Amino acid sequence: MKYDLFGNGKVTFGVVVLGFFVLLAILGPWFTSTVLGLDARANDISAISSPPSAAHPLGTTQFGQDVLAQVVEGARGSMFVGFLGAIVGTVISILVGVPAGYFGGTTGNALNFLTNLFLVMPVLPLIFVLAGYLQGTGLVMIAFIIGVFGWAGGARTLRAQAMSVSNRDFVQAMRMLGESNRRLIFTEVMPHLYGWIASMFLGGLIGAVMAEAGLAFLGVSDSSAISWGTMIQAAQQQSAVLRGLWWWFVPPGLCIALVGTAAALINFGVDELANPKLRSGSRRVAKRTAAIRRTALAPEGV
Amino acid sequence: MTAPVLEAIDVAKHFAVANSLGDSSVVRAVEGASIRLEPGRITAVVGESGSGKTTLARILARFYEPTSGVIRLDGVPVAGDGIRKRAVQKAYRKDVQLIFQDPFGSLNPLHRVRHNLERAVRLHHHGRSKAALEERVTSLLERVSLTPASDYVDKFPHELSGGQRQRVVIARALAVEPRVLLGDEPISMLDVSIRLEMLNLLDTLRREDGLALLYITHDIASARYLCDDIVVMYAGQMVEAGPKDAVISSPQHPYTKLLVESSPDPHRDVAADRDEIFGAADELGEPPSLIDPPSGCRFHPRCPFAMEKCTTTPPPRAQLGDGRWADCWLHEEGRADELSGSTMTELITRKLTEERR
């Protein structure tokens, strides 16, 4: 039953990379400003669009801003939106999906209708309308918009799972004892959904980081906030690709790709936890088996 | 006759099923069922698959509200006609507990034995100290012969065998100190080797704690071993009831006779005349659809004694003394003695050959 999540190379890599970016988001801005003495917003007029150098390890932008400092500052923005968006989305999908599956009937139908409504809504145009209406969209607002429009798929999954778990005998048996619905949901049904919820959260994290970048690229963002998305958008506006300023847009793009990969790799591990059939024999087990076979086959006295 | 703890009077349960075209039809899972459960007595409900046994247990456990009829606990109506409150009161849960058929499914694989028992104790006996709770859990495990209790209390269900799990399930039901235990085929999923232990455990509970037990089974032999009374169900209706030995040794309803004769009997010399006994077994027929049950007596399409009357009018209940009754026209017609004659297989074979002629 016990399964070592970290005995798996994929998961270890994912956790290390994601952990690195989380630390970068938390401690990075302090590190760049005090240790390296770089300011993400300061304009260094002496070095405009300069390639990587000793003073600016990742070069500078069109406006003379340091790219390294911006990437580090952007990590905070992007990771913040990623986590907040994923939390909002996951919480809503749990609140809607699990009761929908558990109660069924009228409650279930109503909640399911709500889910379907959000599933078929044309999300992108709506976000533009909403963002235009709200104006001055800060990162918190962006994260909420991403979360509020991105929970429906997860809610469907949770509804189906909750429905199947709720009808199993052990839930009926605990109801027979007189357990309340609230306790049945939280102690009997929910623990069976943790795997799904964890993988939904990681999926939501990738989705939110990407969505933030995408929205920023399309102009829905806070122009004063720095995130990887706003960096790429600024680079695009100043035709960085045409002018060959690769150091401006490659680092944030790479960071987004790395966070996405890391979350997906952790997700593999979580999937294997939830579905043992996906597990491949670890190298350690294979080695041990081979060693045992060798000993067994070795002629005696050798 | 002592007063019943739990009593169902003329309960029925209909399920609406809709097909893909949206037409709905009604499955008459249980109709006109009455049963009394008395303290210290075990009542068996026997019948083949689909006869409504499990539905009956679930009505009594109040997972389903009866479509009509009344359920009484200590003479007080708790469900059925005229009772508006649908929520099951905690008091009812404290008195009536259900044991599920599948011990592998009725324990949450993520929770230890301790969780199951502690929740049951906590729900109905508030304010126990930690030590008292621990003591209660230990005594419950000892009650169902899981000793030493410390070996079992922190185990997960997957670390236990089927028999041990069913014991935990029973201990959990006992934790609320119920007065009625409903067993829905509690031994059918267990290995043959531990069935007897389970039956003895149920018998001990009945004798020492004075529990009223409902034992649902399709296995006549275990019913005969454990029970005091037997109720026979066919196609959602009760067809015969009475003390176990009387019902099994001299069935007063053709279906009971068929059921008793269908169960393997080691004393019967099968090798000698296998064909004679099982020759027409394939042609004994199937239980009817409960969406559109046969008119009159529901058993008449399969019954070798069937008369004209049986196809049109449901038979009246014939009281046969000593708490026995049977729903069959044979008793009204004075043909009851025919039931003790030749075996059902012979009768059916004879009937089939006559029809062919």
Interface residues (C-beta under 8 A of the other chain):
Chain A: M1 R168 D169 F170 V171 Q172 A173 M174 M176 L177 G178 E179 T187 E188 P191 H192
Chain B: A61 F63 K90 R93 K94 Q97 L98 F100 D102 G105 S106 L107 N108 P109 L110 H111 N116 R119 A120 L123 H124 F156 H158 V169 R172 A173 A175 V176
